[in-house]
Amino acid sequence: MALISPSRRLRRTPFSDGVEAGGVSAYTVYNHMLLPTVFRSVEEDYRHLKSAVQVWDVACERQVEVRGPDAAKLVQMLSPRDLRGMLPGQCYYLPMVDETGGMLNDPVAVKLAEDRWWISVADSDLLFWVKGIAHGYRLDVLIDEPDVSPLAVQGPLADDLMARVFGDSIRDLRFFRFGIYDFQGRSMVVARSGYSKQGGFEIYVDGADIAMPIWNALFEAGRDLEVRAGCPNGIERVEGGLLSYGNDMTRENTPHEAGLGRFCNTATAIGCIGRDALLRVAKEGPVQQIRAIEIDAAALPRCDRAWPLMAGDKRVGQVTSAAVSPDFGCGVGIGMVRMTHWDAGTTLRLQTQDGSFTTRVRENFWI
């Protein structure tokens, strides 16, 4: 396999030394940074994530900081989710759209104060869009990328590990809420969130100088918990239906097509740039939508392209993420399916680079 040549354009993270010591065996590129994808093997990493606790370098989830008198106004302009009831201390999952209603990103917004927000972005250059909107509308805000690098602690033993480092009060933190916790005299934003269905936290490490001390403290405290370096796991995320921007949905898709209509309050999200377009979509309904796809397969090739879903000789959708699940004994996939064929139980044929497979549309994802 060819290697990626490092350069300043492909940034290491403040945790890269720890990741390498932890035995990383594969990376991808995400927001111009290295994101680990495999340590021991995808299957072994999957088993460990579901049974113990892992520390993930997700510094690639860069923050777009918006601060100033017009900060709340600007964030509302970016998303069809009504933010009027959002309080400091809360995290919201936010579809962000352009003027056509097409998705530009699906970040988590962290409301630090009425006039200060972090937008924790998926893999796209959202910073440029946010700066352009702020400049075009002459809003009174400052926008930049702060020196903040998220570190995730995920798995069923995450509460035990985090309590040892940050204190037992962290166990009381509610889902998609954050608190301010002390580490060696530094204040850290810690949220109960993360890109797995196994439960855990994300530490917004404020300052690269404190990154490895936090990493090392977690591993020292978790020796008897079998803590390992880990990463978002391709099998587990598909089982849980966790979408990947750029894979499962792009700017060509609306939030409703991505199954994210529940995060759109289009009628009341006054000011959202894509609101008029999404009002039409909400009224008419999408013609295609994300569905869980069960695949009759004991092995699958790497899903590095869109695989057509066929009904006879007619293409009726595509699978964009897939893996074989050890726990469920079948192939699991995330697909975008036409409304004519998206009902649960519909049998379709999946075409891959290594042959075709029988699939069924499922009512829900596996976990």
N, C-alpha and C positions, 0 to 999 in steps of 0.2 A: 504494500500500500504506500502511496506517495505521502511524504511528510509536508506539513505546512511550514513555510519559512517565516521565522519571527521577524518583526520589525516594530518600529514605534506605532505603526497603524494598527497592529495587533497587540493589544496591551495585556501584560500580566496583571494579576490582581494583588492586593496586599496579603492574600492568603496563599499565594502560589507556592511558597516554600513549604508550607504545611501540606498542601495538596500533593506535591511531589514526594514528600516524605511518607505520605499515606498510601502511596502506590498507585497513583492515577495511571491508567493505561490508554485512555482515549479522551480527546477533547473535541468540542465543536467551537465555532465562533459565534458570539452573541453580543450584540451592541459593541462590536469591535474589540471584544475582550475574550479571553479564554474561559470556556465553561466546561468543566469535567463532565464526561458522559459515562465512563466505565472505570471501575477500580479492579475488582477481582474478576468478575464477569457480570453481564447484565442479570443473569439468573441468580447468581450468588448474592449480588448486591440487593436484588429484589427480596430474597428470603431474609436477609439481615435487616433490611428496612422494616419489614413487617413484624419482626420479632424483638428488636432491640432499639438502638438509637444511633443516628448518624449526624455528623456535622458537615454541612454543605457550603462550599464556596459559591455563593450566588451574587458576588460583587458585580457581575454583569447586569444585574437588575439596577441600572443606573437611576439616579434620582434627578428629576427636573424640579428644582425648587422655584416656587412662585411666592413672592412676598411683596407686600405693599398694600395700600388702601383698596386697590381694585383686584386683589388676589382672588377672592371668592367669585367675583363677577367673571373673571377670566376662566376659572376652572369650570364654571357652569356653562360657559360658551362652548367648551370642548366636548361636553357629554350630554346625552339625553336623559341621564338619571337626575332626578330632582334632588338637589343638594341643600335645600333650605333647612331641612331638619337635622343635618349632620353637625355634630358637636365636636369640639376639640377632644382628642382622645379616641376618636373613632377612625376606622379604616373602611373605605368603601371600594368595592370592585366596580370599575367604571369603564364601560365601552366608550371609546372616544372616536368621533366620526368627523368626516369632512362635510362639505356643503351638499354633497349628493346622498349623505347617509351612509357612505361606505366606511368601514372600520379602518382606523389608522393605528389603533393600539387597544389593548385591554389591560391597563395598569391597575394597581392598587393605589388609591389616593390616601395619604396620611395627613389628617388635618391637625397640625401642631397648634395653631391659633387661628383666629378669624382672619388674620392678615398674613398667615404663613402656612404653606402646604408643601408636602413632598409628593411627587407623582412618580411611583416606582414602576418603571416602564418595561414592557416586553420588547422584543427585538425589532425596533424600528427607530429611525432618527426623529422621534417626536419632539425633541428639543427645538428643532428648526421650525416646525409647525407652530409650536406655542409662542416662540419669539416673533414669528411672522404675524400671528393674530394680534399679539400685544402691540406690536408696532403699528399695524394697519389700523387698529381701532384707537390708538393713542391712549392706551390704558396706563394708569399710574402703578406700575409693577416693575420689579427687578426679577430677572429670570437667569438662572445659571445651573450648572451641574456641580453640586457641592461634593466635598471629599467624604462621602458617605457610602459605605460598602456593606450591603446586607450579608449576613451569615445565618444560615438556617440550621435549626436543630429539629430533626424530624424522627418520628418513630414512637412506639408505645411507651418507651421509657424516657421520652423527652422531658416530661414534667420533673421526674426524679433528678435528671442531670441538671436542668436549669435551676432547680431549687438549691442545689449544692453550690452553685456559682453566684446566683443573684438573690437567694433567700426564699423561704417558704411562701412568702406572700405572692410570688409569681404564679403559684398554682391557682389562685383565685382570678387570674386574668381571663376575661371572657373572649370568646371567638370574635375576631376582627375588631378587637380593642387593643390599645397599647398603653403602656405605662412607662415611667421614667425610672430607671434602676441604676444604682451605683456600681461601678467597677473600677477599683483602684483609684477612687477619687474623681472618676469621670462619669458624667451622666449619659446614659444610653437609652434610646428609644427601643423598647422591646414589644413586639406585637405577637398575639396568638394567631398565627397564620402560616402559610407555606404551601408549596406546590406538590403536596401529596395528600392522600386521604388517611394517613396514619396518625395525624395530629402532631402539633409541635409549635415552634416559635420562629420568628425572624428577628434577629438583632441588627439594628441599623447602626453599624459601627462607624462612629463619627470621628474620623481621623485615621489615616493609614498607620500612624505610629503605634496605635493601640491594638491593631488587628491581630498580629501574632500573639501578643500576651493573652487576648481573649481566647484565641484558638487553643493555645497551650493549656490555659486554665481549664477549658472544657474537657480536654483529653486527660489531664491529670485527675480531675474530679470523677471521670467516668470509667476509670480502668476496670472496676468490677462490674460495670454495666455493659461491657463489650462494645464500648463506643468505637466507631470507625469513621474515617473520612468517607463521605458518600456524595451523591449527586441526584438530581431528578432522574427517576428511573422510568425508562420507556415502557416497560410492561405495566407497572403500577399506575402510571398516569393515564394510560389508555383504559385500563379496567375502571378507573374512576371517572372517566370522561372529562379530564382536565385538558382544555383546549390549548393549542400552541399557535400563537399568532404567527403568520407567515407559512404555517403548514396547513392547519385545519380551517382557517379563515384568513382572508386578505382584504385589501381595499375594495375588491370587487364584491364583497359580501356586506350585507347590513347586519346589525346585531340580531334582528329577528331571524335571519337565515342561520345565524350561528347559535340559535337557541337561547339567546340572551335577552329576549323580550321582557323578562321579569325585572331586568335592571334598567328598563327604559320607562320613564314617566313622561312620555312625549307631550302629553296634553298640558302638563304643568311645568315642564322644564323650560321655562321662558328664558330665551336668550341663547339656547343651544343653536349653533350654526347650522346643523343639519336637521333642525326640527321640522321644517316644512316637508322635506323629502320623507322623513320617517313617519310623519302623520299619514301620508298617503300609503306607505307600506303597512302601517298598523291597521288601517281601514281595510285594505284589500287583502292583506295576509301574504306571507312569502310563498313563492312557487317551489322553493327547495329549502331544505333545512337539515341541520346536523342530526344524525342518528347513530346509535350504537349498532355495530355490525358484528354478528357472530360468524366466524369463518371455520368451515370444516377443514382443519389443517393441523397436522402434527409438527410441521415446520413451515416457515415462510422466509422468502428472501428479504433483504433489507428494504424497508419501505422508504426509499429516497426519491420517490416520484409519486404522482397521482395515479392510482390504479383505477381503471374504468370499472364501473358496475353496470352489468348488462342485463336487460330483460329480452331474451332472444337476441336479435341483432341490433337492438336499440340501446344506446347508452342512456342510462337514467340516473347517473350519479358517479361518484368517485370516492374511493377510500384514500385518506391522506396520512393516517397514522395506523400502524398495525403491529401486532406482536403475537407470539404464542404464550398463553397464560398457563404456568405450571399449576396454579390453584384451581383453575376452572376447566382445564383439560381441553381447550379449544383455542382457535385463533380469535383475537379480540381486535376490533377496529373502530375507528371514528370515520364516518362517511358523511358526505353531503348528498342527499337523495331527493329526487323530484317528488312532488306531492302525489303524483299518480302511483308511486311505488313505496311510499314511506311508512305505510301501516305496519305495525308489529306482525311478524310472522311471514311477511313477504319474502319469497325465495328469489335470489338473484345470483348471477354468475360474476365472479371477480376475476379480472384479467391482470396477471402480474408478469414480470419479465421472466419468471420461471414456470409459467403455466397458469391454468385457471383453477378456481376453487368455488365450491358451492357456499353461498352465504345466506344468512337470514337477518332481516331487520328486527332488532329487539325493542321492547318497550322502554327499557332503562339500561343504564350502564351497570357494570357488575358490582362495583362498590361505591 
